[in-house]
């Protein structure tokens, strides 16, 4: 695909306007920048975050929460943890089981209240920029896949850094879907242009970390090819076989309700993403766990 729109927005990382359109989706353009960033052309697009929306099922976060918390505990300092965008609290609960003293920031008032009531956890209902939590008071600041949604990711990384104690780290997950063949986008089907503003390549991530003055201490890659390929087959089976079967026999009291089919589907995708993806080649779409320390706190080599 190629073409030039009359209006276009720049890449936040290099401030250039790319003329290379490699993907179109729901009337939006995905432009590939020379720095390796694939980005949504935001011209005429509102980027105001709607805190009431979530484009993933809850099981998407709950299923891998324990795996992520254990990985974090092996690679991050112990102590106090802040999760930015804690949702329904699945990761906070898993991190607490690893011995962390946990706290969350969640802009959605209904989710924040449910986490307080259901899990008894301390959650501030706020956006990151409006948080009144004390700065320099956490050993780990965690988030999952937020960098693709922030209009200015470097600015928001810097805001997160202000919550860290000396020696503290940022720990987060970020997708790698930039700088690759558009064939992958066709296989995925929809990559979420609009809700996702930025799709990073490895080089784009490296450049962003340098501009944010972050020193990466640990990474873990997971290849998403198994999820992309096998996940489609699982989705067809779930839709055409499992859900109709559960709907048919549920009134007889023989099996759980049909929504269990969606939970099983999400857990299968989680298994393909992290368990199988751990061994998949580092090519095509990936997701990445990162531990990064502000340069001012980094230990000289």
N, C-alpha and C positions, 0 to 999 in steps of 0.2 A: 504494500500500500504506500502511496506517496501523494503529496499534495500540500498546498499552503493555504491556510485560512487568512482572512483579511485581518483578524485580530488574534493575538496569542499572548500567553503569559510566559514569564521567564522561569528558568530552573532556579530554585532557591540556592543551590550549591555553587553554581558558577555564574549565575545571573545572566546567562545567555538565553536567547529565544531560539529553540530548535525549529528547523523547517522540515525535519524528518518525521513524518507521521507513520508509525509502524502498526498501530492498532486503533480501531474505532469500535465504540460500544455505546449503545443507547444515546446516540447523538453526540458523544464526547470523543475527543481525540487523545490518544496516547502518543506523546512525542518523545523520541529518543535523543538525548543530548550527547554532545561529544565527551562529556565527563563520565558517561556510563549510566546516567539517570534516565529512566523512563518516567515521564510525569504526565499527569492530567492537565491538559490545557484549561486553565481556570478562567479564561476570559468569559465574562458574563455568568460565571458560576459562583454561587454563594458558598463560602467555606466555613460558615458558622456551624459549629458542632451541635448536633441535636442530641442532647444527653439522654433522651428517652428511647433512642434507637439502638439496636444491636443487631448486626448482620450475621451473627453466629448463634447457633443453638447453645444453651447453657452447657450441654455435655461437651461441647468443643473445648471449654475451659476446664470443666471438672475432671474429665477423663485423664488428662496428662498432668494434673496439678501435683500429684505425689512425685512423679518422675522429675518434674522441674524443680520442686522444692528440694529433693535429695541432691540433684546436680548442683543447685545453688549452695547448699550447706557444705558440699565438698570443696567448693571453689571460692567461697566468700567468707569474710570474717563473721563470727557469731555476734549476737547482741540484738540491737533494735532494728526492725525492718519496717519500711514504709512502702506500700504498694500504691502506685498512681493508677487510678482507674481500676478499682478492685472488684467491680461488678457484684456478683452474688457471693463473693468471699471464698471461692474454692481454693485459690492459691494461698490466701491468708491462713486458712484453716490448716492446709498442708504444711506451710512454713512454721506455724505454731507447734505442730507435732514434731518438727525438727529442732525445737528448742528456742525459736526466735520469739522475742517480744514484738508483737505485730500491731500495725496501725495502718489504716487505709484512707485514701482520698477517693471519693466517688461523686461525680456530678449529678447522677440520677438520684433524686430524693427517695424514690420508692426502693431502689436497690440498697441504698445506704441504710435505710430504716430496717429492711429485712435482714441485713447482715448483723446489725446491732441486736435485733430481737432474736434471730435464729441462732446465731453463733456467739453472742455476747462479746463482740469485738468492737474496738474503738474505731469508728469511721467518721471522718469529717465530710459532710456534704458540701462540696465545693469543686470548682475547676482549679487546676494546678496554679494558675496565676493569681487566684483569689485566696489561696490557702492561708490560714492563720497559724498553722503549726509552727513550732519553734524551729528556726534554722540551726544548722550544725548540731543536730541531735540524733541522727540515725547512722548506723553502720552500713546498712544496705538500703538503696532505693531501687525498687523493682518495678518493671512494667512489661506488659505483653503486647507487642505489635502495635504500639501507638505511633511510632515515628512515621509510618506511612500516612497517618491521618492529620498530624499537626501541620498547620500552614507554614510554620517556621521551626523545623525540628532542632536546629542548633540553639535557638533561643530557649526552647523548652528543655533541652538537655542541660543548658546552663542553669535554668531554674531548679531542676532536680539536683544538680550539684550543690546548690546552696543548702540543701537539707542534710548534707553529709557531714559527719564528724571528721576531723583529721584522720586519715587512714581509711576512710570509708570508700565504698565502691558502688557503681551503678551495675545492675544486673538486669538483662532484658533479652527478649526474643525479637528478632527482626527478620522479615522475609527478604529473599534475594530473587527478584523477578525482572530485574533490569538488565539490559545489555545482552539479551539472548535472542535466539531465533523466534520470529513471530509464530512459527509452527507450534511452539509450546502454548502460546495464547489461544490458538485455535483448539488445541487438545483440551486445555482447561475449560474453555467455553466462555466464561466471564471472569475477568480478573478484578472487577469492581472499580472501574474508572469513576471518579467523582467522590465516592466514599474513601477510596485510596487516592491520595494526591501524588505520592512518590513511590516508585518501585526501584529499589537500590540494586546496583551491581556491587561486586566485591570492591572494585576501584572507587565507586562512589561512596561506599561506606568508609573506606580508608581515608578518603579526602574529608569526609564529614568529621570523623574522629580527630583528625589533625586540626581542623578549624575549631573544634570544640575543646581542644587541648586535653584530650582523653588518651590515656595509654592503655591499650588492650592487653589484658593479662591472660585471658583464657577464652577460647572459643570452642564450640561443638557444632559441627555441621550435620544437617539431616537432609538427604536428597529426597525431593518430593515426587520424583518420577513414579515410584511404585503407587503412591496415593493417586496421582493424576490418572494413570493407566488403569490400575485395578479398581480404584475407587469408583470409576464410571460403571464398571460391571457390577459392583456391589450396589450402586444406586439403582440400577435397572432391576436387579433381583429384589431389592427392598420394595420398590414401587409396584412391580408387576406380580410378585409372588408372595413375599412375606406379609406385607400390609393387607392384601385381600384375604390371605389365609387367616390372619389374626382377627380380621373383621368378621369372618364367617363363623369361626368357632368360639369367639369371645362370649356371645350371648348364651352359649351352652355351659359357660363356667369352666371351660377346659384349659384356657390359656390366658395370659395377661392381656391387658387392653392393647389396641393397635399402636399407641404411642411408644410402646416398648420397642417396636420395630425401628423407630427413629433413634432411640437410644443405642440399640445394637449397631445401627448403621454408623453413628458417630464414633462409637468405640472401635469399630473396624477401621474407620478412617484414621483414628488416633494411633492404632497399632501399626498401620501402614506408614504413617507419617514419622513416627519416632522410633518404634522398635525395628521395623524393616528399613526405614530411611537412614538409621544409624550406619547401616552397612552399604547403602546405595552410593554410586559414584557421585562425586562433586561436580556434576554437570547438569544443565537445565535448571529448573526452579528448585530452590532450597529454602530452608529456614535455619536460622542461626541463633544459638545461645551465646551471649557475650557477657564477660565480666570486664569492666573498664574502670580505671582509676584516674581521677583528675591528675594532670601532670604535676600539680603542686604537691600532691600527696604521694607520688610515685617514688619508689626506692631507687636511688641511683645504681646503675649497673657497674 
